[in-house]
Amino acid sequence: MPEQYYYTEVQPVKCIEIRVPLVIESVDVEAVIDNVLTLPELAIKVDKIRASVRDLTATPVFVDEAHHGHGYHDYDGYHDGKHGKFGKHDEYVLVHHDSHHPHRDLFLKKIIVNGILHKQIFYVNKNNEVKHTAEELSFSKLVELDEPVLIRHKHDVFIQFRHVDVDMNWELHRACRIHETAVIQATARVSEDRKIFVQTCPSPDESPVGNLLRDGGLEAWASPYAPVFWGASNVSQTSTAHSGSFAAEIGLLNTQLPGALFQMIHKKIVGDRQYRLTFWVREDVLGTTSDFSLTAEVVFYDQYGTQIGIGTQTLSSTGIPDNSYTQVQFATPVTDESVDSIMVRFNFMPGTGNTNTVKIDDVVLECMRKRG
């Protein structure tokens, strides 16, 4: 059996069920075929014999664990109940390959190998002519495993052969009879189809499509001061929106204190890419002094939470219209391949005597396609 371990994802992941062949045993097979062939005419010698194996198949033989009383009985092995060993206190009953025992433990005990030995025989007759004849011999070989192997579903077990080889020896008797000995060697690989779940990952050559932010339109609020999917400081809900019903207004609680609106992103992050941040912004004039700056940041972190990159755009209050929304857009530098998470953050920094605020709406973060 392969090595197994357990791993718990910190973040939700997408998994799919697949069926894969799992090699549960590898068995060496050796069959010796001894045969006497009568040639159609007298021969001086046998020049060569070319041999090959055709239609090589194998049938698994299963045994069914049977419990009797307080102990076990066995016809040929030791089983301690813990380590899968077989002994003389258990019994295992032969099970036909097509039988149905859904609630019993089944073990693979033996395999029956069948095939055809095909031979091309070249000989020299008494007229010193090279002649040819062919022969096919069916053979069967029962191979017992060192220890029975527990299987899940017998109908999912299949056997394939590797490294099939034939060694031929012969001796000519009485000018027309050939005594042939063929040694067939092969490796039987026993596999079972198993259902497993695997985590699906985005292709490194693809970029996620669409807005990576949740609620970029700032429509969901737990309270007038707490957007559901965003972190906020000195932020209030406003109905003066670019689209939809609401937007976020930074600085309304106190125009003299800094404010921030931010969101962490952990899903669909691809390294070695540029990201583009787009948002709509508007100044809210509450007094006579407009003195603040707004910095939009896209900050990149690795899996350990260490900052490994940043893209920024800073706007002064004089560059933000106070009667309508305007769109701002910028692209980040190319990220490091180890990027694991992203933070989008808007920082409001007021100057002395500032009386005004800024509104943010319809924020979009997109991964830009890699240029080939």
Secondary structure, DSSP 8 states (H G I E B T S, - for coil): ---------SS---EEEEEEEEEEEEEEEEEEEEEEEE-SS-EEEEEEEEEEEEEEEEEEEEEEEE-BTTB---SSB---SSS---BTT-EEEEE-TT---TTS-EEEEEEEEEEEEEEEEEEEETTS-EEEEEEEEEEEEEEEEEEEEEES-GGGEEEEEEEEEEEEEEEEETTTEEEEEEEEEEEEEEEEEEEEEEE----TT----S--SSSTT---EEETTEESSSEEESEEEES--SSSS-EEEESSS-TTS-EEEEEEE-SS--SS--EEEEEEEEEE--SS---EEEEEEEEEE-TTS-EEEEEEEEEEGGGS-SSS-EEEEEE-----TT--EEEEEEEEEE-TT---EEEEEEEEEEE-----
